[in-house]
Amino acid sequence: MSSERITRDHVESRLKLVQDELQGKVNDKKAAITTGISIGAALIILISYALGRRSGRKRRSSGRS
């Protein structure tokens, strides 16, 4: 065991270092998650639009035969 005393400054500096590392990782992931959600939302909108047009065409064409 070390004879060096652990001071409040040591603990604070270590916690600050860990917090800064985690914050950097979170910021990197946040950008990727935001991009993924945006792409997913755009795909859902496009698929809904395409399916809506398809069902609209079916409804229009079946009534006039």
PDB file of N, H, CA, C and O in Angstrom:
ATOM      1  N   MET A   1       0.831  -1.180   0.000  1.00  0.00           N
ATOM      2  CA  MET A   1       0.000   0.000   0.000  1.00  0.00           C
ATOM      3  C   MET A   1       0.878   1.247   0.000  1.00  0.00           C
ATOM      4  O   MET A   1       1.950   1.252   0.604  1.00  0.00           O
ATOM      5  N   SER A   2       0.446   2.260  -0.647  1.00  0.00           N
ATOM      6  H   SER A   2      -0.425   2.256  -1.138  1.00  0.00           H
ATOM      7  CA  SER A   2       1.220   3.483  -0.772  1.00  0.00           C
ATOM      8  C   SER A   2       1.088   4.325   0.489  1.00  0.00           C
ATOM      9  O   SER A   2       0.040   4.331   1.134  1.00  0.00           O
ATOM     10  N   SER A   3       2.140   5.025   0.830  1.00  0.00           N
ATOM     11  H   SER A   3       2.991   5.021   0.306  1.00  0.00           H
ATOM     12  CA  SER A   3       2.109   5.883   2.007  1.00  0.00           C
ATOM     13  C   SER A   3       1.589   7.281   1.666  1.00  0.00           C
ATOM     14  O   SER A   3       1.401   8.119   2.547  1.00  0.00           O
ATOM     15  N   GLU A   4       1.365   7.509   0.395  1.00  0.00           N
ATOM     16  H   GLU A   4       1.518   6.828  -0.321  1.00  0.00           H
ATOM     17  CA  GLU A   4       0.867   8.814  -0.045  1.00  0.00           C
ATOM     18  C   GLU A   4      -0.615   8.943   0.304  1.00  0.00           C
ATOM     19  O   GLU A   4      -1.408   8.034   0.055  1.00  0.00           O
ATOM     20  N   ARG A   5      -0.969  10.078   0.881  1.00  0.00           N
ATOM     21  H   ARG A   5      -0.325  10.816   1.084  1.00  0.00           H
ATOM     22  CA  ARG A   5      -2.370  10.314   1.245  1.00  0.00           C
ATOM     23  C   ARG A   5      -3.164  10.746   0.021  1.00  0.00           C
ATOM     24  O   ARG A   5      -2.666  11.461  -0.848  1.00  0.00           O
ATOM     25  N   ILE A   6      -4.385  10.303  -0.021  1.00  0.00           N
ATOM     26  H   ILE A   6      -4.789   9.722   0.685  1.00  0.00           H
ATOM     27  CA  ILE A   6      -5.278  10.702  -1.094  1.00  0.00           C
ATOM     28  C   ILE A   6      -6.013  11.952  -0.631  1.00  0.00           C
ATOM     29  O   ILE A   6      -6.714  11.944   0.381  1.00  0.00           O
ATOM     30  N   THR A   7      -5.840  13.007  -1.383  1.00  0.00           N
ATOM     31  H   THR A   7      -5.271  13.013  -2.205  1.00  0.00           H
ATOM     32  CA  THR A   7      -6.461  14.272  -1.010  1.00  0.00           C
ATOM     33  C   THR A   7      -7.699  14.514  -1.857  1.00  0.00           C
ATOM     34  O   THR A   7      -7.963  13.823  -2.841  1.00  0.00           O
ATOM     35  N   ARG A   8      -8.416  15.484  -1.447  1.00  0.00           N
ATOM     36  H   ARG A   8      -8.201  16.045  -0.647  1.00  0.00           H
ATOM     37  CA  ARG A   8      -9.619  15.866  -2.191  1.00  0.00           C
ATOM     38  C   ARG A   8      -9.259  16.289  -3.611  1.00  0.00           C
ATOM     39  O   ARG A   8      -9.992  15.986  -4.553  1.00  0.00           O
ATOM     40  N   ASP A   9      -8.153  16.974  -3.769  1.00  0.00           N
ATOM     41  H   ASP A   9      -7.557  17.220  -3.004  1.00  0.00           H
ATOM     42  CA  ASP A   9      -7.707  17.414  -5.092  1.00  0.00           C
ATOM     43  C   ASP A   9      -7.423  16.224  -6.011  1.00  0.00           C
ATOM     44  O   ASP A   9      -7.747  16.260  -7.198  1.00  0.00           O
ATOM     45  N   HIS A  10      -6.813  15.165  -5.454  1.00  0.00           N
ATOM     46  H   HIS A  10      -6.550  15.136  -4.490  1.00  0.00           H
ATOM     47  CA  HIS A  10      -6.559  13.961  -6.249  1.00  0.00           C
ATOM     48  C   HIS A  10      -7.870  13.350  -6.750  1.00  0.00           C
ATOM     49  O   HIS A  10      -7.999  12.993  -7.921  1.00  0.00           O
ATOM     50  N   VAL A  11      -8.825  13.240  -5.847  1.00  0.00           N
ATOM     51  H   VAL A  11      -8.720  13.530  -4.896  1.00  0.00           H
ATOM     52  CA  VAL A  11     -10.117  12.648  -6.205  1.00  0.00           C
ATOM     53  C   VAL A  11     -10.828  13.516  -7.238  1.00  0.00           C
ATOM     54  O   VAL A  11     -11.358  12.998  -8.222  1.00  0.00           O
ATOM     55  N   GLU A  12     -10.845  14.804  -7.029  1.00  0.00           N
ATOM     56  H   GLU A  12     -10.415  15.225  -6.230  1.00  0.00           H
ATOM     57  CA  GLU A  12     -11.509  15.705  -7.971  1.00  0.00           C
ATOM     58  C   GLU A  12     -10.868  15.667  -9.350  1.00  0.00           C
ATOM     59  O   GLU A  12     -11.569  15.657 -10.361  1.00  0.00           O
ATOM     60  N   SER A  13      -9.549  15.647  -9.396  1.00  0.00           N
ATOM     61  H   SER A  13      -8.979  15.655  -8.574  1.00  0.00           H
ATOM     62  CA  SER A  13      -8.870  15.626 -10.692  1.00  0.00           C
ATOM     63  C   SER A  13      -9.138  14.314 -11.428  1.00  0.00           C
ATOM     64  O   SER A  13      -9.309  14.310 -12.647  1.00  0.00           O
ATOM     65  N   ARG A  14      -9.174  13.202 -10.692  1.00  0.00           N
ATOM     66  H   ARG A  14      -9.034  13.206  -9.702  1.00  0.00           H
ATOM     67  CA  ARG A  14      -9.440  11.910 -11.316  1.00  0.00           C
ATOM     68  C   ARG A  14     -10.881  11.849 -11.840  1.00  0.00           C
ATOM     69  O   ARG A  14     -11.124  11.372 -12.948  1.00  0.00           O
ATOM     70  N   LEU A  15     -11.825  12.331 -11.039  1.00  0.00           N
ATOM     71  H   LEU A  15     -11.628  12.717 -10.139  1.00  0.00           H
ATOM     72  CA  LEU A  15     -13.226  12.346 -11.464  1.00  0.00           C
ATOM     73  C   LEU A  15     -13.430  13.256 -12.671  1.00  0.00           C
ATOM     74  O   LEU A  15     -14.203  12.933 -13.573  1.00  0.00           O
ATOM     75  N   LYS A  16     -12.744  14.382 -12.688  1.00  0.00           N
ATOM     76  H   LYS A  16     -12.116  14.645 -11.955  1.00  0.00           H
ATOM     77  CA  LYS A  16     -12.838  15.311 -13.820  1.00  0.00           C
ATOM     78  C   LYS A  16     -12.309  14.651 -15.091  1.00  0.00           C
ATOM     79  O   LYS A  16     -12.885  14.817 -16.166  1.00  0.00           O
ATOM     80  N   LEU A  17     -11.217  13.904 -14.966  1.00  0.00           N
ATOM     81  H   LEU A  17     -10.749  13.769 -14.092  1.00  0.00           H
ATOM     82  CA  LEU A  17     -10.636  13.207 -16.109  1.00  0.00           C
ATOM     83  C   LEU A  17     -11.617  12.163 -16.653  1.00  0.00           C
ATOM     84  O   LEU A  17     -11.825  12.077 -17.863  1.00  0.00           O
ATOM     85  N   VAL A  18     -12.211  11.383 -15.769  1.00  0.00           N
ATOM     86  H   VAL A  18     -12.042  11.453 -14.786  1.00  0.00           H
ATOM     87  CA  VAL A  18     -13.171  10.356 -16.181  1.00  0.00           C
ATOM     88  C   VAL A  18     -14.399  11.005 -16.820  1.00  0.00           C
ATOM     89  O   VAL A  18     -14.894  10.531 -17.843  1.00  0.00           O
ATOM     90  N   GLN A  19     -14.883  12.073 -16.225  1.00  0.00           N
ATOM     91  H   GLN A  19     -14.481  12.458 -15.394  1.00  0.00           H
ATOM     92  CA  GLN A  19     -16.057  12.769 -16.754  1.00  0.00           C
ATOM     93  C   GLN A  19     -15.781  13.322 -18.151  1.00  0.00           C
ATOM     94  O   GLN A  19     -16.632  13.222 -19.035  1.00  0.00           O
ATOM     95  N   ASP A  20     -14.614  13.898 -18.354  1.00  0.00           N
ATOM     96  H   ASP A  20     -13.922  13.979 -17.636  1.00  0.00           H
ATOM     97  CA  ASP A  20     -14.269  14.436 -19.672  1.00  0.00           C
ATOM     98  C   ASP A  20     -14.196  13.335 -20.727  1.00  0.00           C
ATOM     99  O   ASP A  20     -14.646  13.530 -21.856  1.00  0.00           O
ATOM    100  N   GLU A  21     -13.631  12.179 -20.370  1.00  0.00           N
ATOM    101  H   GLU A  21     -13.265  12.021 -19.452  1.00  0.00           H
ATOM    102  CA  GLU A  21     -13.565  11.058 -21.301  1.00  0.00           C
ATOM    103  C   GLU A  21     -14.961  10.590 -21.687  1.00  0.00           C
ATOM    104  O   GLU A  21     -15.253  10.385 -22.865  1.00  0.00           O
ATOM    105  N   LEU A  22     -15.816  10.425 -20.688  1.00  0.00           N
ATOM    106  H   LEU A  22     -15.578  10.592 -19.731  1.00  0.00           H
ATOM    107  CA  LEU A  22     -17.176   9.958 -20.954  1.00  0.00           C
ATOM    108  C   LEU A  22     -17.959  10.967 -21.779  1.00  0.00           C
ATOM    109  O   LEU A  22     -18.712  10.585 -22.674  1.00  0.00           O
ATOM    110  N   GLN A  23     -17.791  12.229 -21.491  1.00  0.00           N
ATOM    111  H   GLN A  23     -17.179  12.540 -20.764  1.00  0.00           H
ATOM    112  CA  GLN A  23     -18.512  13.269 -22.234  1.00  0.00           C
ATOM    113  C   GLN A  23     -18.104  13.262 -23.705  1.00  0.00           C
ATOM    114  O   GLN A  23     -18.950  13.441 -24.582  1.00  0.00           O
ATOM    115  N   GLY A  24     -16.831  13.058 -23.981  1.00  0.00           N
ATOM    116  H   GLY A  24     -16.144  12.912 -23.269  1.00  0.00           H
ATOM    117  CA  GLY A  24     -16.363  12.980 -25.364  1.00  0.00           C
ATOM    118  C   GLY A  24     -16.966  11.796 -26.091  1.00  0.00           C
ATOM    119  O   GLY A  24     -17.385  11.920 -27.242  1.00  0.00           O
ATOM    120  N   LYS A  25     -17.015  10.645 -25.429  1.00  0.00           N
ATOM    121  H   LYS A  25     -16.675  10.544 -24.494  1.00  0.00           H
ATOM    122  CA  LYS A  25     -17.608   9.457 -26.042  1.00  0.00           C
ATOM    123  C   LYS A  25     -19.095   9.650 -26.286  1.00  0.00           C
ATOM    124  O   LYS A  25     -19.606   9.243 -27.330  1.00  0.00           O
ATOM    125  N   VAL A  26     -19.792  10.259 -25.347  1.00  0.00           N
ATOM    126  H   VAL A  26     -19.377  10.590 -24.499  1.00  0.00           H
ATOM    127  CA  VAL A  26     -21.229  10.491 -25.489  1.00  0.00           C
ATOM    128  C   VAL A  26     -21.495  11.429 -26.659  1.00  0.00           C
ATOM    129  O   VAL A  26     -22.424  11.200 -27.434  1.00  0.00           O
ATOM    130  N   ASN A  27     -20.699  12.473 -26.797  1.00  0.00           N
ATOM    131  H   ASN A  27     -19.944  12.659 -26.168  1.00  0.00           H
ATOM    132  CA  ASN A  27     -20.892  13.418 -27.904  1.00  0.00           C
ATOM    133  C   ASN A  27     -20.673  12.747 -29.256  1.00  0.00           C
ATOM    134  O   ASN A  27     -21.382  13.044 -30.217  1.00  0.00           O
ATOM    135  N   ASP A  28     -19.688  11.837 -29.337  1.00  0.00           N
ATOM    136  H   ASP A  28     -19.112  11.596 -28.557  1.00  0.00           H
ATOM    137  CA  ASP A  28     -19.451  11.113 -30.578  1.00  0.00           C
ATOM    138  C   ASP A  28     -20.638  10.213 -30.912  1.00  0.00           C
ATOM    139  O   ASP A  28     -21.079  10.164 -32.060  1.00  0.00           O
ATOM    140  N   LYS A  29     -21.140   9.522 -29.937  1.00  0.00           N
ATOM    141  H   LYS A  29     -20.782   9.562 -29.004  1.00  0.00           H
ATOM    142  CA  LYS A  29     -22.276   8.609 -30.155  1.00  0.00           C
ATOM    143  C   LYS A  29     -23.555   9.383 -30.459  1.00  0.00           C
ATOM    144  O   LYS A  29     -24.391   8.927 -31.239  1.00  0.00           O
ATOM    145  N   LYS A  30     -23.705  10.545 -29.847  1.00  0.00           N
ATOM    146  H   LYS A  30     -23.026  10.915 -29.214  1.00  0.00           H
ATOM    147  CA  LYS A  30     -24.917  11.341 -30.047  1.00  0.00           C
ATOM    148  C   LYS A  30     -25.083  11.723 -31.511  1.00  0.00           C
ATOM    149  O   LYS A  30     -26.192  11.687 -32.043  1.00  0.00           O
ATOM    150  N   ALA A  31     -23.999  12.082 -32.153  1.00  0.00           N
ATOM    151  H   ALA A  31     -23.098  12.112 -31.721  1.00  0.00           H
ATOM    152  CA  ALA A  31     -24.065  12.451 -33.565  1.00  0.00           C
ATOM    153  C   ALA A  31     -24.473  11.250 -34.417  1.00  0.00           C
ATOM    154  O   ALA A  31     -25.285  11.385 -35.332  1.00  0.00           O
ATOM    155  N   ALA A  32     -23.919  10.091 -34.124  1.00  0.00           N
ATOM    156  H   ALA A  32     -23.260   9.980 -33.381  1.00  0.00           H
ATOM    157  CA  ALA A  32     -24.254   8.888 -34.889  1.00  0.00           C
ATOM    158  C   ALA A  32     -25.712   8.490 -34.665  1.00  0.00           C
ATOM    159  O   ALA A  32     -26.404   8.109 -35.608  1.00  0.00           O
ATOM    160  N   ILE A  33     -26.173   8.576 -33.432  1.00  0.00           N
ATOM    161  H   ILE A  33     -25.611   8.885 -32.665  1.00  0.00           H
ATOM    162  CA  ILE A  33     -27.559   8.218 -33.123  1.00  0.00           C
ATOM    163  C   ILE A  33     -28.522   9.187 -33.807  1.00  0.00           C
ATOM    164  O   ILE A  33     -29.534   8.763 -34.364  1.00  0.00           O
ATOM    165  N   THR A  34     -28.219  10.466 -33.769  1.00  0.00           N
ATOM    166  H   THR A  34     -27.397  10.810 -33.316  1.00  0.00           H
ATOM    167  CA  THR A  34     -29.073  11.464 -34.408  1.00  0.00           C
ATOM    168  C   THR A  34     -29.164  11.220 -35.911  1.00  0.00           C
ATOM    169  O   THR A  34     -30.241  11.330 -36.495  1.00  0.00           O
ATOM    170  N   THR A  35     -28.053  10.894 -36.527  1.00  0.00           N
ATOM    171  H   THR A  35     -27.177  10.804 -36.052  1.00  0.00           H
ATOM    172  CA  THR A  35     -28.040  10.603 -37.957  1.00  0.00           C
ATOM    173  C   THR A  35     -28.884   9.369 -38.263  1.00  0.00           C
ATOM    174  O   THR A  35     -29.661   9.362 -39.218  1.00  0.00           O
ATOM    175  N   GLY A  36     -28.728   8.337 -37.455  1.00  0.00           N
ATOM    176  H   GLY A  36     -28.096   8.343 -36.679  1.00  0.00           H
ATOM    177  CA  GLY A  36     -29.497   7.109 -37.655  1.00  0.00           C
ATOM    178  C   GLY A  36     -30.993   7.328 -37.510  1.00  0.00           C
ATOM    179  O   GLY A  36     -31.783   6.811 -38.300  1.00  0.00           O
ATOM    180  N   ILE A  37     -31.376   8.087 -36.512  1.00  0.00           N
ATOM    181  H   ILE A  37     -30.735   8.507 -35.870  1.00  0.00           H
ATOM    182  CA  ILE A  37     -32.800   8.376 -36.303  1.00  0.00           C
ATOM    183  C   ILE A  37     -33.355   9.190 -37.469  1.00  0.00           C
ATOM    184  O   ILE A  37     -34.473   8.941 -37.921  1.00  0.00           O
ATOM    185  N   SER A  38     -32.594  10.145 -37.952  1.00  0.00           N
ATOM    186  H   SER A  38     -31.686  10.346 -37.586  1.00  0.00           H
ATOM    187  CA  SER A  38     -33.048  10.965 -39.086  1.00  0.00           C
ATOM    188  C   SER A  38     -33.253  10.119 -40.336  1.00  0.00           C
ATOM    189  O   SER A  38     -34.252  10.271 -41.039  1.00  0.00           O
ATOM    190  N   ILE A  39     -32.313   9.236 -40.608  1.00  0.00           N
ATOM    191  H   ILE A  39     -31.501   9.113 -40.037  1.00  0.00           H
ATOM    192  CA  ILE A  39     -32.433   8.369 -41.783  1.00  0.00           C
ATOM    193  C   ILE A  39     -33.627   7.427 -41.617  1.00  0.00           C
ATOM    194  O   ILE A  39     -34.382   7.205 -42.564  1.00  0.00           O
ATOM    195  N   GLY A  40     -33.794   6.876 -40.418  1.00  0.00           N
ATOM    196  H   GLY A  40     -33.181   7.056 -39.649  1.00  0.00           H
ATOM    197  CA  GLY A  40     -34.930   5.991 -40.162  1.00  0.00           C
ATOM    198  C   GLY A  40     -36.264   6.697 -40.348  1.00  0.00           C
ATOM    199  O   GLY A  40     -37.190   6.137 -40.936  1.00  0.00           O
ATOM    200  N   ALA A  41     -36.365   7.915 -39.853  1.00  0.00           N
ATOM    201  H   ALA A  41     -35.613   8.369 -39.376  1.00  0.00           H
ATOM    202  CA  ALA A  41     -37.607   8.682 -39.999  1.00  0.00           C
ATOM    203  C   ALA A  41     -37.890   8.980 -41.462  1.00  0.00           C
ATOM    204  O   ALA A  41     -39.038   8.893 -41.898  1.00  0.00           O
ATOM    205  N   ALA A  42     -36.873   9.326 -42.220  1.00  0.00           N
ATOM    206  H   ALA A  42     -35.941   9.397 -41.866  1.00  0.00           H
ATOM    207  CA  ALA A  42     -37.065   9.599 -43.648  1.00  0.00           C
ATOM    208  C   ALA A  42     -37.539   8.347 -44.378  1.00  0.00           C
ATOM    209  O   ALA A  42     -38.405   8.429 -45.249  1.00  0.00           O
ATOM    210  N   LEU A  43     -36.977   7.185 -44.032  1.00  0.00           N
ATOM    211  H   LEU A  43     -36.274   7.118 -43.325  1.00  0.00           H
ATOM    212  CA  LEU A  43     -37.405   5.937 -44.663  1.00  0.00           C
ATOM    213  C   LEU A  43     -38.859   5.620 -44.337  1.00  0.00           C
ATOM    214  O   LEU A  43     -39.614   5.194 -45.211  1.00  0.00           O
ATOM    215  N   ILE A  44     -39.249   5.823 -43.095  1.00  0.00           N
ATOM    216  H   ILE A  44     -38.636   6.168 -42.385  1.00  0.00           H
ATOM    217  CA  ILE A  44     -40.638   5.563 -42.697  1.00  0.00           C
ATOM    218  C   ILE A  44     -41.588   6.480 -43.468  1.00  0.00           C
ATOM    219  O   ILE A  44     -42.643   6.037 -43.923  1.00  0.00           O
ATOM    220  N   ILE A  45     -41.227   7.729 -43.613  1.00  0.00           N
ATOM    221  H   ILE A  45     -40.370   8.089 -43.243  1.00  0.00           H
ATOM    222  CA  ILE A  45     -42.069   8.675 -44.350  1.00  0.00           C
ATOM    223  C   ILE A  45     -42.184   8.267 -45.818  1.00  0.00           C
ATOM    224  O   ILE A  45     -43.278   8.293 -46.382  1.00  0.00           O
ATOM    225  N   LEU A  46     -41.073   7.894 -46.438  1.00  0.00           N
ATOM    226  H   LEU A  46     -40.185   7.873 -45.980  1.00  0.00           H
ATOM    227  CA  LEU A  46     -41.107   7.490 -47.848  1.00  0.00           C
ATOM    228  C   LEU A  46     -41.921   6.215 -48.054  1.00  0.00           C
ATOM    229  O   LEU A  46     -42.685   6.113 -49.014  1.00  0.00           O
ATOM    230  N   ILE A  47     -41.760   5.248 -47.162  1.00  0.00           N
ATOM    231  H   ILE A  47     -41.139   5.331 -46.382  1.00  0.00           H
ATOM    232  CA  ILE A  47     -42.517   3.999 -47.274  1.00  0.00           C
ATOM    233  C   ILE A  47     -44.004   4.266 -47.080  1.00  0.00           C
ATOM    234  O   ILE A  47     -44.830   3.722 -47.813  1.00  0.00           O
ATOM    235  N   SER A  48     -44.351   5.090 -46.109  1.00  0.00           N
ATOM    236  H   SER A  48     -43.680   5.531 -45.514  1.00  0.00           H
ATOM    237  CA  SER A  48     -45.759   5.424 -45.882  1.00  0.00           C
ATOM    238  C   SER A  48     -46.354   6.134 -47.087  1.00  0.00           C
ATOM    239  O   SER A  48     -47.495   5.866 -47.462  1.00  0.00           O
ATOM    240  N   TYR A  49     -45.610   7.020 -47.684  1.00  0.00           N
ATOM    241  H   TYR A  49     -44.683   7.238 -47.379  1.00  0.00           H
ATOM    242  CA  TYR A  49     -46.072   7.741 -48.872  1.00  0.00           C
ATOM    243  C   TYR A  49     -46.312   6.766 -50.022  1.00  0.00           C
ATOM    244  O   TYR A  49     -47.344   6.825 -50.691  1.00  0.00           O
ATOM    245  N   ALA A  50     -45.351   5.868 -50.247  1.00  0.00           N
ATOM    246  H   ALA A  50     -44.513   5.819 -49.704  1.00  0.00           H
ATOM    247  CA  ALA A  50     -45.478   4.916 -51.350  1.00  0.00           C
ATOM    248  C   ALA A  50     -46.663   3.977 -51.128  1.00  0.00           C
ATOM    249  O   ALA A  50     -47.410   3.700 -52.067  1.00  0.00           O
ATOM    250  N   LEU A  51     -46.843   3.491 -49.923  1.00  0.00           N
ATOM    251  H   LEU A  51     -46.236   3.716 -49.161  1.00  0.00           H
ATOM    252  CA  LEU A  51     -47.967   2.603 -49.639  1.00  0.00           C
ATOM    253  C   LEU A  51     -49.297   3.351 -49.750  1.00  0.00           C
ATOM    254  O   LEU A  51     -50.290   2.775 -50.194  1.00  0.00           O
ATOM    255  N   GLY A  52     -49.328   4.594 -49.362  1.00  0.00           N
ATOM    256  H   GLY A  52     -48.521   5.062 -49.002  1.00  0.00           H
ATOM    257  CA  GLY A  52     -50.540   5.397 -49.479  1.00  0.00           C
ATOM    258  C   GLY A  52     -50.925   5.634 -50.928  1.00  0.00           C
ATOM    259  O   GLY A  52     -52.106   5.579 -51.272  1.00  0.00           O
ATOM    260  N   ARG A  53     -49.957   5.895 -51.770  1.00  0.00           N
ATOM    261  H   ARG A  53     -48.998   5.941 -51.490  1.00  0.00           H
ATOM    262  CA  ARG A  53     -50.236   6.083 -53.198  1.00  0.00           C
ATOM    263  C   ARG A  53     -50.758   4.787 -53.811  1.00  0.00           C
ATOM    264  O   ARG A  53     -51.679   4.793 -54.627  1.00  0.00           O
ATOM    265  N   ARG A  54     -50.158   3.692 -53.405  1.00  0.00           N
ATOM    266  H   ARG A  54     -49.409   3.687 -52.742  1.00  0.00           H
ATOM    267  CA  ARG A  54     -50.561   2.394 -53.951  1.00  0.00           C
ATOM    268  C   ARG A  54     -52.003   2.079 -53.577  1.00  0.00           C
ATOM    269  O   ARG A  54     -52.791   1.664 -54.427  1.00  0.00           O
ATOM    270  N   SER A  55     -52.349   2.275 -52.308  1.00  0.00           N
ATOM    271  H   SER A  55     -51.709   2.612 -51.617  1.00  0.00           H
ATOM    272  CA  SER A  55     -53.722   1.978 -51.895  1.00  0.00           C
ATOM    273  C   SER A  55     -54.702   2.959 -52.532  1.00  0.00           C
ATOM    274  O   SER A  55     -55.843   2.585 -52.803  1.00  0.00           O
ATOM    275  N   GLY A  56     -54.299   4.180 -52.774  1.00  0.00           N
ATOM    276  H   GLY A  56     -53.373   4.485 -52.554  1.00  0.00           H
ATOM    277  CA  GLY A  56     -55.139   5.157 -53.442  1.00  0.00           C
ATOM    278  C   GLY A  56     -55.408   4.765 -54.889  1.00  0.00           C
ATOM    279  O   GLY A  56     -56.524   4.940 -55.380  1.00  0.00           O
ATOM    280  N   ARG A  57     -54.415   4.244 -55.566  1.00  0.00           N
ATOM    281  H   ARG A  57     -53.509   4.102 -55.167  1.00  0.00           H
ATOM    282  CA  ARG A  57     -54.587   3.800 -56.951  1.00  0.00           C
ATOM    283  C   ARG A  57     -55.534   2.606 -57.016  1.00  0.00           C
ATOM    284  O   ARG A  57     -56.380   2.523 -57.906  1.00  0.00           O
ATOM    285  N   LYS A  58     -55.387   1.684 -56.069  1.00  0.00           N
ATOM    286  H   LYS A  58     -54.699   1.751 -55.346  1.00  0.00           H
ATOM    287  CA  LYS A  58     -56.265   0.521 -56.043  1.00  0.00           C
ATOM    288  C   LYS A  58     -57.714   0.957 -55.843  1.00  0.00           C
ATOM    289  O   LYS A  58     -58.610   0.458 -56.523  1.00  0.00           O
ATOM    290  N   ARG A  59     -57.942   1.859 -54.940  1.00  0.00           N
ATOM    291  H   ARG A  59     -57.214   2.265 -54.388  1.00  0.00           H
ATOM    292  CA  ARG A  59     -59.289   2.322 -54.631  1.00  0.00           C
ATOM    293  C   ARG A  59     -59.895   3.056 -55.827  1.00  0.00           C
ATOM    294  O   ARG A  59     -61.072   2.871 -56.138  1.00  0.00           O
ATOM    295  N   ARG A  60     -59.096   3.888 -56.499  1.00  0.00           N
ATOM    296  H   ARG A  60     -58.140   4.038 -56.247  1.00  0.00           H
ATOM    297  CA  ARG A  60     -59.586   4.652 -57.640  1.00  0.00           C
ATOM    298  C   ARG A  60     -59.909   3.746 -58.829  1.00  0.00           C
ATOM    299  O   ARG A  60     -60.948   3.903 -59.470  1.00  0.00           O
ATOM    300  N   SER A  61     -59.026   2.808 -59.118  1.00  0.00           N
ATOM    301  H   SER A  61     -58.181   2.680 -58.597  1.00  0.00           H
ATOM    302  CA  SER A  61     -59.209   2.010 -60.319  1.00  0.00           C
ATOM    303  C   SER A  61     -60.270   0.933 -60.146  1.00  0.00           C
ATOM    304  O   SER A  61     -60.908   0.569 -61.133  1.00  0.00           O
ATOM    305  N   SER A  62     -60.492   0.407 -58.959  1.00  0.00           N
ATOM    306  H   SER A  62     -59.973   0.703 -58.156  1.00  0.00           H
ATOM    307  CA  SER A  62     -61.469  -0.667 -58.778  1.00  0.00           C
ATOM    308  C   SER A  62     -62.904  -0.151 -58.842  1.00  0.00           C
ATOM    309  O   SER A  62     -63.805  -0.926 -59.163  1.00  0.00           O
ATOM    310  N   GLY A  63     -63.148   1.105 -58.555  1.00  0.00           N
ATOM    311  H   GLY A  63     -62.416   1.734 -58.294  1.00  0.00           H
ATOM    312  CA  GLY A  63     -64.499   1.652 -58.571  1.00  0.00           C
ATOM    313  C   GLY A  63     -64.997   2.007 -59.952  1.00  0.00           C
ATOM    314  O   GLY A  63     -66.201   2.209 -60.111  1.00  0.00           O
ATOM    315  N   ARG A  64     -64.144   2.096 -60.972  1.00  0.00           N
ATOM    316  H   ARG A  64     -63.166   1.931 -60.843  1.00  0.00           H
ATOM    317  CA  ARG A  64     -64.551   2.554 -62.301  1.00  0.00           C
ATOM    318  C   ARG A  64     -64.521   1.455 -63.346  1.00  0.00           C
ATOM    319  O   ARG A  64     -64.525   1.756 -64.539  1.00  0.00           O
ATOM    320  N   SER A  65     -64.491   0.226 -62.955  1.00  0.00           N
ATOM    321  H   SER A  65     -64.487  -0.019 -61.985  1.00  0.00           H
ATOM    322  CA  SER A  65     -64.410  -0.861 -63.934  1.00  0.00           C
ATOM    323  C   SER A  65     -65.669  -1.080 -64.701  1.00  0.00           C
ATOM    324  O   SER A  65     -65.726  -1.967 -65.554  1.00  0.00           O
TER     325      SER A  65
END
